[in-house]
């Protein structure tokens, strides 16, 4: 019961071709990338454990693979910007416990 047509060199050459195709495709994709002009700054601020967990829960709930804590905070800030001055003041006063 010999298996005809399965020579070692045939398998090796097929694997090498697949590897070469994969590498050349990756090289093309990397060459097409353009650098981002966005500039980011790191900030440090304190959160309670509860708020930190809420951010993590929102990250999971949004079901977006690229979402991270920064994106969640940016979305929240954008929504706060949509509030009127009075609505924003009421919300902040509520968070401060007034």
Steps between C-alpha positions, in 0.01 A plus 500: 500500500726773378375855482586617154573865433594595855867559469680696769627764259148568366368576848801713587472708183126553557562613859782731390275658238224557759749655740646725228150611393411578861817703556469694176136581579595627845776714350255659257253576782771660713618716210145628448470626858516874543619661820237673709523874553307479827694601806409350833589610849486288811309632798473363847182525702341303779194280472319303763499126459129518421548749215791300362283187496220694329742604225605137458136390486423763234797379299356147501142613436591701189623182327757685292829313476717812475331679790718577799464709814613815318234456232233453767608823671511689167144385426387618843665841452335536159161429656566751779580763237151450356337609827386855562686697765212449744484125438875469543493701822220282641688183411825621660317618812337157525840327474635730771208406722329841509 
